[in-house]
Amino acid sequence: MAGVVISKASGVNDSVFGKSQEPLKLYVEQQIEAFEQHSIISNVFYEDDTNNFAEKYGYETSLGDFEAVGEGGAYPRNTFQEGFSKVIEPDEWKNSFEITQQMVEDGKIGKMQQRAGQFTLAYNRGREKFATGILNNGSSATMAFGPNNKIFDITAADKKPLFATDHPSVTGGYGTQSNYFGLPFSYDALALVEEAMQNFRDDDGNLLNLMPDTIIIPNKARIKKTAFDAVGADGIPNTGNNSFSYQYDRWNIIISPYLNNANGITAGTDSWYMMDSTFNQNYSGLVWLERLGLTVKSYIDENTDNNVWKGRARFGAAPNNWRAIAKVDPGLGTILT
């Protein structure tokens, strides 16, 4: 994530608002940095910066295997092919708040800080909701977001929804694949979805050696208990035997209050996700693209005498390589056995 840049118009320091500028500036910076440490963006997305209008993400198909050629044999000439690609264009995001002259005159420092806090919370919350919106709506090609319901393309590079049962091969070298499954969370379901991800292939049918290591769940007591029971004990949950749980201490669990259950899932269950964080970073699975970090301007409105704080940022996000992550909507996706 790019840093926060805060600037003041000439005359602000010499005004009645002058003494409040540095404390509010520091408060905004601290709140942004603190939130970032626990953001789903930092933990689930591949973060990239750009100086361009847009960036293109893609990959090449795999190289053929080494061949036995015999003594003195010629080197095989295998070639790469351009895979699917995704163009991500950062959008412009804006917000503002005001501090009245009366607040300063009456010494309402706490109220001023509250407004600055609400400003940073709105920025952080908006980014978090946008990121989780891609997951929540990942079985669709688009999502409507924000007060104006702007439509965003959230398809992966293959032009399919991020979570789909029919991801195609660009070369035709392998059949369609699914990263959208339908089992309620359990110890057994965890094993089955992990196996399915480990069997993901490239476009030519070669195994990718995925090693899923991350479980992503909504902030719901039911699935939190089930998930930590499944991976947090060295014995198999809900059994009286002494069998060792091979899921023990292998998983990073990410919880977000902004994740929702999909409509139509089996009653009494929750949506959940599994991710290979290394593959996600190495192959730009889910991309968060930062063009301009939060840039804040503080100035005096001559019409109202209020101190206006305006914030502007440019960022975007979209799926690229679907193989980094799988979603499980009980009763809706592919049923694994």
Secondary structure as a PSIPRED ss2 file (coil, helix, strand):
# PSIPRED VFORMAT (PSIPRED V4.0)

   1 M C   1.000  0.000  0.000
   2 A C   1.000  0.000  0.000
   3 G C   1.000  0.000  0.000
   4 V C   1.000  0.000  0.000
   5 V E   0.000  0.000  1.000
   6 I E   0.000  0.000  1.000
   7 S E   0.000  0.000  1.000
   8 K E   0.000  0.000  1.000
   9 A C   1.000  0.000  0.000
  10 S C   1.000  0.000  0.000
  11 G C   1.000  0.000  0.000
  12 V C   1.000  0.000  0.000
  13 N C   1.000  0.000  0.000
  14 D C   1.000  0.000  0.000
  15 S C   1.000  0.000  0.000
  16 V C   1.000  0.000  0.000
  17 F C   1.000  0.000  0.000
  18 G H   0.000  1.000  0.000
  19 K H   0.000  1.000  0.000
  20 S H   0.000  1.000  0.000
  21 Q H   0.000  1.000  0.000
  22 E H   0.000  1.000  0.000
  23 P H   0.000  1.000  0.000
  24 L H   0.000  1.000  0.000
  25 K H   0.000  1.000  0.000
  26 L H   0.000  1.000  0.000
  27 Y H   0.000  1.000  0.000
  28 V H   0.000  1.000  0.000
  29 E H   0.000  1.000  0.000
  30 Q H   0.000  1.000  0.000
  31 Q H   0.000  1.000  0.000
  32 I H   0.000  1.000  0.000
  33 E H   0.000  1.000  0.000
  34 A H   0.000  1.000  0.000
  35 F H   0.000  1.000  0.000
  36 E H   0.000  1.000  0.000
  37 Q C   1.000  0.000  0.000
  38 H C   1.000  0.000  0.000
  39 S C   1.000  0.000  0.000
  40 I H   0.000  1.000  0.000
  41 I H   0.000  1.000  0.000
  42 S H   0.000  1.000  0.000
  43 N H   0.000  1.000  0.000
  44 V H   0.000  1.000  0.000
  45 F C   1.000  0.000  0.000
  46 Y E   0.000  0.000  1.000
  47 E E   0.000  0.000  1.000
  48 D E   0.000  0.000  1.000
  49 D E   0.000  0.000  1.000
  50 T C   1.000  0.000  0.000
  51 N C   1.000  0.000  0.000
  52 N C   1.000  0.000  0.000
  53 F C   1.000  0.000  0.000
  54 A C   1.000  0.000  0.000
  55 E E   0.000  0.000  1.000
  56 K E   0.000  0.000  1.000
  57 Y E   0.000  0.000  1.000
  58 G E   0.000  0.000  1.000
  59 Y E   0.000  0.000  1.000
  60 E E   0.000  0.000  1.000
  61 T C   1.000  0.000  0.000
  62 S C   1.000  0.000  0.000
  63 L C   1.000  0.000  0.000
  64 G C   1.000  0.000  0.000
  65 D C   1.000  0.000  0.000
  66 F C   1.000  0.000  0.000
  67 E C   1.000  0.000  0.000
  68 A C   1.000  0.000  0.000
  69 V C   1.000  0.000  0.000
  70 G C   1.000  0.000  0.000
  71 E C   1.000  0.000  0.000
  72 G C   1.000  0.000  0.000
  73 G C   1.000  0.000  0.000
  74 A C   1.000  0.000  0.000
  75 Y C   1.000  0.000  0.000
  76 P C   1.000  0.000  0.000
  77 R C   1.000  0.000  0.000
  78 N C   1.000  0.000  0.000
  79 T C   1.000  0.000  0.000
  80 F C   1.000  0.000  0.000
  81 Q C   1.000  0.000  0.000
  82 E E   0.000  0.000  1.000
  83 G E   0.000  0.000  1.000
  84 F E   0.000  0.000  1.000
  85 S E   0.000  0.000  1.000
  86 K E   0.000  0.000  1.000
  87 V E   0.000  0.000  1.000
  88 I E   0.000  0.000  1.000
  89 E C   1.000  0.000  0.000
  90 P C   1.000  0.000  0.000
  91 D E   0.000  0.000  1.000
  92 E E   0.000  0.000  1.000
  93 W E   0.000  0.000  1.000
  94 K E   0.000  0.000  1.000
  95 N E   0.000  0.000  1.000
  96 S E   0.000  0.000  1.000
  97 F E   0.000  0.000  1.000
  98 E E   0.000  0.000  1.000
  99 I E   0.000  0.000  1.000
 100 T C   1.000  0.000  0.000
 101 Q H   0.000  1.000  0.000
 102 Q H   0.000  1.000  0.000
 103 M H   0.000  1.000  0.000
 104 V H   0.000  1.000  0.000
 105 E H   0.000  1.000  0.000
 106 D C   1.000  0.000  0.000
 107 G C   1.000  0.000  0.000
 108 K C   1.000  0.000  0.000
 109 I H   0.000  1.000  0.000
 110 G H   0.000  1.000  0.000
 111 K H   0.000  1.000  0.000
 112 M H   0.000  1.000  0.000
 113 Q H   0.000  1.000  0.000
 114 Q H   0.000  1.000  0.000
 115 R H   0.000  1.000  0.000
 116 A H   0.000  1.000  0.000
 117 G H   0.000  1.000  0.000
 118 Q H   0.000  1.000  0.000
 119 F H   0.000  1.000  0.000
 120 T H   0.000  1.000  0.000
 121 L H   0.000  1.000  0.000
 122 A H   0.000  1.000  0.000
 123 Y H   0.000  1.000  0.000
 124 N H   0.000  1.000  0.000
 125 R H   0.000  1.000  0.000
 126 G H   0.000  1.000  0.000
 127 R H   0.000  1.000  0.000
 128 E H   0.000  1.000  0.000
 129 K H   0.000  1.000  0.000
 130 F H   0.000  1.000  0.000
 131 A H   0.000  1.000  0.000
 132 T H   0.000  1.000  0.000
 133 G H   0.000  1.000  0.000
 134 I H   0.000  1.000  0.000
 135 L H   0.000  1.000  0.000
 136 N H   0.000  1.000  0.000
 137 N C   1.000  0.000  0.000
 138 G C   1.000  0.000  0.000
 139 S C   1.000  0.000  0.000
 140 S C   1.000  0.000  0.000
 141 A C   1.000  0.000  0.000
 142 T E   0.000  0.000  1.000
 143 M E   0.000  0.000  1.000
 144 A E   0.000  0.000  1.000
 145 F E   0.000  0.000  1.000
 146 G C   1.000  0.000  0.000
 147 P C   1.000  0.000  0.000
 148 N C   1.000  0.000  0.000
 149 N C   1.000  0.000  0.000
 150 K E   0.000  0.000  1.000
 151 I E   0.000  0.000  1.000
 152 F E   0.000  0.000  1.000
 153 D E   0.000  0.000  1.000
 154 I C   1.000  0.000  0.000
 155 T E   0.000  0.000  1.000
 156 A C   1.000  0.000  0.000
 157 A C   1.000  0.000  0.000
 158 D C   1.000  0.000  0.000
 159 K C   1.000  0.000  0.000
 160 K C   1.000  0.000  0.000
 161 P E   0.000  0.000  1.000
 162 L C   1.000  0.000  0.000
 163 F C   1.000  0.000  0.000
 164 A C   1.000  0.000  0.000
 165 T C   1.000  0.000  0.000
 166 D C   1.000  0.000  0.000
 167 H E   0.000  0.000  1.000
 168 P C   1.000  0.000  0.000
 169 S C   1.000  0.000  0.000
 170 V C   1.000  0.000  0.000
 171 T C   1.000  0.000  0.000
 172 G C   1.000  0.000  0.000
 173 G C   1.000  0.000  0.000
 174 Y C   1.000  0.000  0.000
 175 G C   1.000  0.000  0.000
 176 T C   1.000  0.000  0.000
 177 Q E   0.000  0.000  1.000
 178 S C   1.000  0.000  0.000
 179 N C   1.000  0.000  0.000
 180 Y E   0.000  0.000  1.000
 181 F E   0.000  0.000  1.000
 182 G C   1.000  0.000  0.000
 183 L C   1.000  0.000  0.000
 184 P C   1.000  0.000  0.000
 185 F C   1.000  0.000  0.000
 186 S C   1.000  0.000  0.000
 187 Y H   0.000  1.000  0.000
 188 D H   0.000  1.000  0.000
 189 A H   0.000  1.000  0.000
 190 L H   0.000  1.000  0.000
 191 A H   0.000  1.000  0.000
 192 L H   0.000  1.000  0.000
 193 V H   0.000  1.000  0.000
 194 E H   0.000  1.000  0.000
 195 E H   0.000  1.000  0.000
 196 A H   0.000  1.000  0.000
 197 M H   0.000  1.000  0.000
 198 Q H   0.000  1.000  0.000
 199 N C   1.000  0.000  0.000
 200 F C   1.000  0.000  0.000
 201 R E   0.000  0.000  1.000
 202 D C   1.000  0.000  0.000
 203 D C   1.000  0.000  0.000
 204 D C   1.000  0.000  0.000
 205 G C   1.000  0.000  0.000
 206 N C   1.000  0.000  0.000
 207 L E   0.000  0.000  1.000
 208 L C   1.000  0.000  0.000
 209 N C   1.000  0.000  0.000
 210 L C   1.000  0.000  0.000
 211 M C   1.000  0.000  0.000
 212 P C   1.000  0.000  0.000
 213 D C   1.000  0.000  0.000
 214 T E   0.000  0.000  1.000
 215 I E   0.000  0.000  1.000
 216 I E   0.000  0.000  1.000
 217 I E   0.000  0.000  1.000
 218 P E   0.000  0.000  1.000
 219 N C   1.000  0.000  0.000
 220 K C   1.000  0.000  0.000
 221 A H   0.000  1.000  0.000
 222 R H   0.000  1.000  0.000
 223 I H   0.000  1.000  0.000
 224 K H   0.000  1.000  0.000
 225 K H   0.000  1.000  0.000
 226 T H   0.000  1.000  0.000
 227 A H   0.000  1.000  0.000
 228 F H   0.000  1.000  0.000
 229 D H   0.000  1.000  0.000
 230 A H   0.000  1.000  0.000
 231 V H   0.000  1.000  0.000
 232 G C   1.000  0.000  0.000
 233 A C   1.000  0.000  0.000
 234 D C   1.000  0.000  0.000
 235 G E   0.000  0.000  1.000
 236 I C   1.000  0.000  0.000
 237 P C   1.000  0.000  0.000
 238 N C   1.000  0.000  0.000
 239 T C   1.000  0.000  0.000
 240 G C   1.000  0.000  0.000
 241 N C   1.000  0.000  0.000
 242 N C   1.000  0.000  0.000
 243 S C   1.000  0.000  0.000
 244 F E   0.000  0.000  1.000
 245 S C   1.000  0.000  0.000
 246 Y C   1.000  0.000  0.000
 247 Q C   1.000  0.000  0.000
 248 Y C   1.000  0.000  0.000
 249 D C   1.000  0.000  0.000
 250 R C   1.000  0.000  0.000
 251 W C   1.000  0.000  0.000
 252 N E   0.000  0.000  1.000
 253 I E   0.000  0.000  1.000
 254 I E   0.000  0.000  1.000
 255 I E   0.000  0.000  1.000
 256 S E   0.000  0.000  1.000
 257 P C   1.000  0.000  0.000
 258 Y C   1.000  0.000  0.000
 259 L C   1.000  0.000  0.000
 260 N C   1.000  0.000  0.000
 261 N C   1.000  0.000  0.000
 262 A C   1.000  0.000  0.000
 263 N C   1.000  0.000  0.000
 264 G C   1.000  0.000  0.000
 265 I C   1.000  0.000  0.000
 266 T C   1.000  0.000  0.000
 267 A C   1.000  0.000  0.000
 268 G C   1.000  0.000  0.000
 269 T C   1.000  0.000  0.000
 270 D C   1.000  0.000  0.000
 271 S C   1.000  0.000  0.000
 272 W E   0.000  0.000  1.000
 273 Y E   0.000  0.000  1.000
 274 M E   0.000  0.000  1.000
 275 M E   0.000  0.000  1.000
 276 D C   1.000  0.000  0.000
 277 S H   0.000  1.000  0.000
 278 T H   0.000  1.000  0.000
 279 F H   0.000  1.000  0.000
 280 N H   0.000  1.000  0.000
 281 Q H   0.000  1.000  0.000
 282 N H   0.000  1.000  0.000
 283 Y C   1.000  0.000  0.000
 284 S C   1.000  0.000  0.000
 285 G C   1.000  0.000  0.000
 286 L E   0.000  0.000  1.000
 287 V E   0.000  0.000  1.000
 288 W E   0.000  0.000  1.000
 289 L E   0.000  0.000  1.000
 290 E E   0.000  0.000  1.000
 291 R E   0.000  0.000  1.000
 292 L E   0.000  0.000  1.000
 293 G E   0.000  0.000  1.000
 294 L E   0.000  0.000  1.000
 295 T E   0.000  0.000  1.000
 296 V E   0.000  0.000  1.000
 297 K E   0.000  0.000  1.000
 298 S E   0.000  0.000  1.000
 299 Y E   0.000  0.000  1.000
 300 I E   0.000  0.000  1.000
 301 D C   1.000  0.000  0.000
 302 E C   1.000  0.000  0.000
 303 N C   1.000  0.000  0.000
 304 T C   1.000  0.000  0.000
 305 D C   1.000  0.000  0.000
 306 N C   1.000  0.000  0.000
 307 N E   0.000  0.000  1.000
 308 V E   0.000  0.000  1.000
 309 W E   0.000  0.000  1.000
 310 K E   0.000  0.000  1.000
 311 G E   0.000  0.000  1.000
 312 R E   0.000  0.000  1.000
 313 A E   0.000  0.000  1.000
 314 R E   0.000  0.000  1.000
 315 F E   0.000  0.000  1.000
 316 G E   0.000  0.000  1.000
 317 A E   0.000  0.000  1.000
 318 A E   0.000  0.000  1.000
 319 P E   0.000  0.000  1.000
 320 N C   1.000  0.000  0.000
 321 N C   1.000  0.000  0.000
 322 W H   0.000  1.000  0.000
 323 R H   0.000  1.000  0.000
 324 A H   0.000  1.000  0.000
 325 I E   0.000  0.000  1.000
 326 A E   0.000  0.000  1.000
 327 K E   0.000  0.000  1.000
 328 V E   0.000  0.000  1.000
 329 D C   1.000  0.000  0.000
 330 P C   1.000  0.000  0.000
 331 G C   1.000  0.000  0.000
 332 L C   1.000  0.000  0.000
 333 G C   1.000  0.000  0.000
 334 T E   0.000  0.000  1.000
 335 I C   1.000  0.000  0.000
 336 L C   1.000  0.000  0.000
 337 T C   1.000  0.000  0.000
